């Protein structure tokens, strides 16, 4: 861990030592006149002494330098950095996740967009998932890599960058959850109700649902553009540092986070559990004939498996798409 201070703190500089100076009672030190000798905690109130850091003390002014050093010692956080091994390992793995994740998801979008025969309801939701994953990766991973080389929670992207990155992270996660839910519903209809799927699970309807998912997620997450801010930090370094954090107190975000959990986690999870249970029941209890032959010949007319119905339905869907092209 590397530690640095803007000033060399005198080991003999203590609160008790300060009281020995008669200058403590002079009018130039009005902020310190009411300090009680017995109450060290009151004397070291950081908000009370914060202005002292801006003092320009001469090398002969022991009182001024000592007061300033005490401020840095007690009211500033000790700067600490990640070790070089931690930085290298973190950068390597995070970089691999970023590169593979972005390239893989972008390729999914390009392949589906350039091949019209792949424009199916299922692929529409997969494209939506790929875009959501890219948004989360781009908004979160680069900052995580940069943070390995910065002090504490130091933020370098400014107020606008703070708002946009936090917004994109929540947008990508919520849009991904809704896209997965829509995909699950589409699979349930295609497998459990294959005849109805021909009219319900269409490409046009999938595109409209995907658009609705992103519009809803964008509107829901838009408050994050105003609920974040950057605040200065008090690390004992000789350059300004700031942190991307909540604009309001944490208690005021309780309802928002609670709604997040219900809408984007609890409801999709319960719905997915129910639908996949129904899908599993259909697939594993389908009336597939134990003896598929009659008099030594296959009975081609007997098709009672829903899996076969799904496959034939998807084949008809692909043929209809080719006719339209």
NUKOLPA-139078 format. One line per 2 residues: their letters; for each residue x, y, z of C-alpha. Coordinates in Angstrom, 3 decimals. Layout:
<nodes>
A) X,Y,Z; ...
</nodes>
This chain:
<nodes>
XX) 0.000,0.000,0.000; 1.327,3.412,-0.899
XX) 0.632,6.272,1.503; 1.397,9.943,0.963
XX) 0.797,13.153,2.884; 0.936,16.746,1.643
XX) 2.810,17.799,4.772; 5.295,16.233,7.152
XX) 3.499,16.013,10.488; 5.604,16.947,13.472
XX) 5.539,14.115,15.987; 5.627,16.678,18.824
XX) 2.612,18.502,17.432; -0.224,17.631,19.813
XX) -3.333,19.315,21.123; -1.686,19.716,24.512
XX) 1.289,21.371,22.856; -0.924,23.872,21.102
XX) -2.385,25.130,24.367; 1.066,26.206,25.552
XX) 1.086,29.004,22.988; -0.348,32.331,24.102
XX) -1.206,33.044,20.473; -4.114,30.675,20.902
XX) -6.062,33.509,22.533; -5.273,36.170,19.942
XX) -8.043,37.600,17.794; -6.516,36.143,14.649
XX) -7.492,32.675,15.921; -11.138,33.417,16.643
XX) -12.295,29.947,15.559; -10.119,28.406,18.283
XX) -10.873,30.751,21.176; -13.763,28.746,22.582
XX) -11.904,25.443,22.595; -11.878,23.634,25.938
XX) -8.576,22.068,26.961; -10.362,18.978,28.263
XX) -12.459,18.323,25.159; -10.205,17.031,22.421
XX) -13.156,15.752,20.424; -14.775,19.167,20.234
XX) -11.500,20.738,19.227; -11.059,18.248,16.419
XX) -14.499,18.821,14.902; -13.660,18.543,11.217
XX) -16.427,20.791,9.951; -15.333,23.386,12.540
XX) -11.689,23.320,11.461; -12.120,22.577,7.744
XX) -11.083,26.111,6.719; -7.698,25.646,8.382
XX) -6.472,23.501,5.506; -6.334,26.631,3.345
XX) -3.923,28.420,5.687; -0.584,29.414,4.242
XX) 1.770,28.956,7.176; 5.341,30.184,7.246
XX) 8.108,27.848,8.326; 8.536,29.779,11.592
XX) 4.864,29.808,12.565; 4.726,26.686,14.682
XX) 1.157,27.232,15.858; -0.196,27.587,12.355
XX) 1.694,24.579,10.999; 0.815,22.438,13.993
XX) -2.898,23.262,13.724; -2.886,22.475,10.038
XX) -1.031,19.205,10.581; -3.519,18.126,13.236
XX) -6.337,18.820,10.803; -4.750,16.567,8.177
XX) -3.985,13.881,10.729; -7.439,13.667,12.303
XX) -9.850,15.022,9.715; -8.485,13.471,6.532
XX) -8.609,9.878,5.454; -5.290,8.160,4.893
XX) -4.860,7.637,1.138; -4.381,4.006,0.196
XX) -3.908,2.325,-3.178; -4.250,-1.223,-4.442
XX) -1.099,-3.317,-4.637; 0.509,-3.805,-8.045
XX) -0.377,-7.525,-8.101; -4.024,-6.727,-7.374
XX) -4.047,-4.103,-10.140; -2.548,-6.439,-12.725
XX) -4.873,-9.357,-11.928; -7.954,-7.135,-11.716
XX) -7.141,-5.329,-14.955; -6.486,-8.610,-16.759
XX) -9.713,-10.344,-15.783; -11.912,-7.260,-16.026
XX) -10.390,-6.453,-19.421; -11.110,-9.971,-20.690
XX) -14.713,-9.739,-19.491; -15.137,-6.338,-21.155
XX) -13.626,-7.294,-24.517; -15.275,-10.713,-24.855
XX) -18.609,-9.454,-23.525; -18.841,-6.440,-25.814
XX) -17.575,-8.232,-28.932; -19.805,-11.262,-28.354
XX) -22.960,-9.231,-27.820; -22.244,-6.925,-30.744
XX) -21.767,-9.957,-32.985; -25.168,-11.304,-31.929
XX) -26.809,-8.050,-32.978; -24.928,-7.902,-36.299
XX) -25.622,-11.532,-37.242; -29.352,-11.263,-36.540
XX) -29.592,-7.912,-38.327; -27.815,-9.095,-41.495
XX) -29.593,-12.456,-41.821; -33.283,-11.965,-42.453
XX) -34.009,-15.659,-42.021; -32.897,-15.266,-38.378
XX) -35.484,-12.592,-37.674; -37.627,-14.640,-35.324
XX) -39.445,-13.697,-32.083; -36.842,-15.548,-30.030
XX) -33.948,-13.726,-31.674; -35.645,-10.369,-31.124
XX) -35.467,-10.938,-27.371; -31.902,-12.225,-27.657
XX) -30.884,-9.009,-29.415; -32.529,-7.011,-26.654
XX) -30.564,-9.002,-24.066; -27.328,-8.431,-25.983
XX) -27.856,-4.664,-26.081; -28.678,-4.584,-22.367
XX) -25.534,-6.569,-21.535; -23.408,-4.175,-23.605
XX) -24.861,-1.194,-21.743; -23.970,-2.701,-18.360
XX) -20.468,-3.708,-19.460; -19.609,-0.309,-20.944
XX) -21.018,1.603,-17.974; -19.484,-0.496,-15.196
XX) -16.307,-2.309,-16.211; -14.109,0.592,-17.491
XX) -14.647,2.536,-14.251; -13.843,-0.600,-12.257
XX) -10.543,-0.967,-14.114; -9.675,2.719,-13.671
XX) -10.472,2.519,-9.945; -7.571,0.109,-9.443
XX) -5.190,2.992,-10.143; -7.015,5.751,-8.230
XX) -7.164,6.663,-4.583; -10.189,5.323,-2.720
XX) -13.467,6.034,-4.548; -12.010,8.900,-6.587
XX) -14.261,9.686,-9.572; -12.707,11.200,-12.714
XX) -15.682,11.377,-15.106; -17.375,14.450,-13.621
XX) -21.003,15.129,-12.752; -22.373,14.211,-16.203
XX) -20.376,10.991,-16.347; -21.624,10.024,-12.892
XX) -25.264,10.472,-13.911; -24.950,8.718,-17.279
XX) -22.999,5.697,-16.041; -25.268,5.042,-13.076
XX) -28.293,5.459,-15.359; -26.911,3.019,-17.955
XX) -26.117,0.411,-15.322; -29.660,0.425,-13.945
XX) -31.153,0.629,-17.453; -29.188,-2.364,-18.720
XX) -30.014,-4.528,-15.685; -33.728,-3.687,-15.722
XX) -34.097,-4.033,-19.501; -32.311,-7.391,-19.313
XX) -34.730,-8.602,-16.630; -37.787,-7.570,-18.647
XX) -36.373,-9.064,-21.860; -35.786,-12.392,-20.128
XX) -39.347,-12.321,-18.838; -40.748,-11.641,-22.313
XX) -38.560,-14.415,-23.729; -39.865,-16.843,-21.091
XX) -43.486,-16.017,-21.886; -42.821,-16.481,-25.606
XX) -41.221,-19.903,-24.999; -44.132,-20.954,-22.808
XX) -46.673,-20.098,-25.493; -44.601,-21.762,-28.240
XX) -44.224,-25.036,-26.301; -47.437,-25.317,-24.332
XX) -49.767,-23.698,-26.889; -48.115,-24.358,-30.286
XX) -51.250,-23.662,-32.324; -51.855,-20.329,-30.650
XX) -48.165,-19.432,-31.091; -48.649,-19.142,-34.843
XX) -50.776,-16.022,-34.366; -49.444,-14.714,-31.026
XX) -45.671,-15.206,-31.274; -44.980,-13.175,-34.397
XX) -41.923,-11.124,-35.275; -43.872,-7.874,-35.413
XX) -45.352,-8.445,-31.982; -41.931,-9.368,-30.579
XX) -40.482,-6.111,-31.935; -43.295,-4.107,-30.342
XX) -42.828,-5.862,-26.999; -39.070,-5.252,-27.131
XX) -39.625,-1.567,-27.869; -42.113,-1.344,-25.011
XX) -39.583,-2.988,-22.665; -36.915,-0.401,-23.456
XX) -39.293,2.563,-23.279; -40.575,1.444,-19.892
XX) -37.063,0.724,-18.556; -35.792,4.092,-19.806
XX) -38.627,6.029,-18.196; -38.311,4.072,-14.960
XX) -34.538,4.612,-14.708; -34.529,8.267,-15.831
XX) -34.641,9.609,-12.232; -31.083,8.352,-11.798
XX) -29.976,11.181,-14.070; -30.923,13.538,-11.217
XX) -30.421,11.358,-8.125; -26.616,11.203,-8.337
XX) -23.941,13.816,-7.733; -20.229,14.188,-7.085
XX) -18.959,15.337,-3.684; -15.418,16.307,-2.633
XX) -13.392,13.837,-0.595; -11.040,14.612,2.277
XX) -8.113,12.358,1.496; -4.764,13.667,2.684
XX) -3.380,14.363,-0.764; -2.335,17.578,-2.464
XX) -4.857,17.363,-5.342; -8.668,17.577,-5.315
XX) -10.619,14.331,-5.206; -14.345,13.689,-5.559
XX) -16.737,10.774,-5.348; -19.811,9.767,-7.368
XX) -22.533,9.140,-4.809; -26.198,9.627,-3.901
XX) -27.580,13.133,-4.168; -30.083,12.585,-1.338
XX) -29.805,10.679,1.910; -29.915,6.890,1.621
XX) -33.230,6.676,3.491; -34.960,8.543,0.686
XX) -34.009,5.823,-1.810; -35.652,3.009,0.135
XX) -38.956,3.051,-1.779; -37.184,3.247,-5.133
XX) -34.968,0.252,-4.383; -37.883,-1.700,-2.918
XX) -39.860,-1.107,-6.117; -36.800,-2.226,-8.110
XX) -36.694,-5.531,-6.275; -40.418,-6.193,-6.736
XX) -40.769,-5.158,-10.397; -37.490,-6.426,-11.847
XX) -36.567,-9.353,-9.588; -39.377,-10.869,-7.527
XX) -42.137,-10.742,-10.172; -39.933,-11.996,-13.070
XX) -38.501,-14.730,-10.854; -41.881,-16.018,-9.725
XX) -43.316,-15.806,-13.245; -40.328,-17.659,-14.701
XX) -40.565,-20.400,-12.074; -44.234,-20.958,-12.803
XX) -43.885,-20.930,-16.598; -40.814,-23.176,-16.700
XX) -42.542,-25.607,-14.350; -45.468,-25.793,-16.774
XX) -43.054,-26.209,-19.690; -41.238,-29.032,-17.905
XX) -44.523,-30.770,-17.114; -45.586,-30.648,-20.761
XX) -42.234,-31.909,-22.041; -41.776,-34.754,-19.544
XX) -45.380,-35.962,-19.442; -46.054,-35.862,-23.178
XX) -47.720,-38.977,-24.568; -44.851,-40.323,-26.647
XX) -45.589,-43.915,-27.774; -43.351,-46.467,-26.085
XX) -43.473,-48.715,-29.197; -43.245,-46.464,-32.251
XX) -43.689,-49.347,-34.743; -46.843,-51.060,-35.963
XX) -46.401,-54.425,-37.679; -42.721,-53.695,-38.176
XX) -43.361,-50.285,-39.794; -43.198,-46.777,-38.290
XX) -46.567,-45.194,-37.654; -46.033,-41.831,-39.387
XX) -49.571,-40.674,-38.719; -49.208,-40.791,-34.918
XX) -47.703,-37.515,-33.739; -48.752,-36.671,-30.193
XX) -45.581,-35.094,-28.778; -45.744,-31.321,-28.146
XX) -42.049,-31.130,-28.988; -42.818,-32.327,-32.497
XX) -45.632,-29.794,-32.742; -43.276,-27.022,-31.684
XX) -40.695,-28.047,-34.256; -43.264,-28.190,-37.065
XX) -44.696,-24.846,-35.969; -41.279,-23.218,-36.044
XX) -40.643,-24.724,-39.482; -43.863,-23.193,-40.789
XX) -42.844,-19.877,-39.271; -39.504,-19.934,-41.094
XX) -41.226,-20.867,-44.386; -43.664,-17.985,-43.998
XX) -40.752,-15.610,-43.381; -39.015,-16.774,-46.572
XX) -42.183,-16.275,-48.607; -42.428,-12.699,-47.354
X) -38.807,-12.062,-48.395
</nodes>
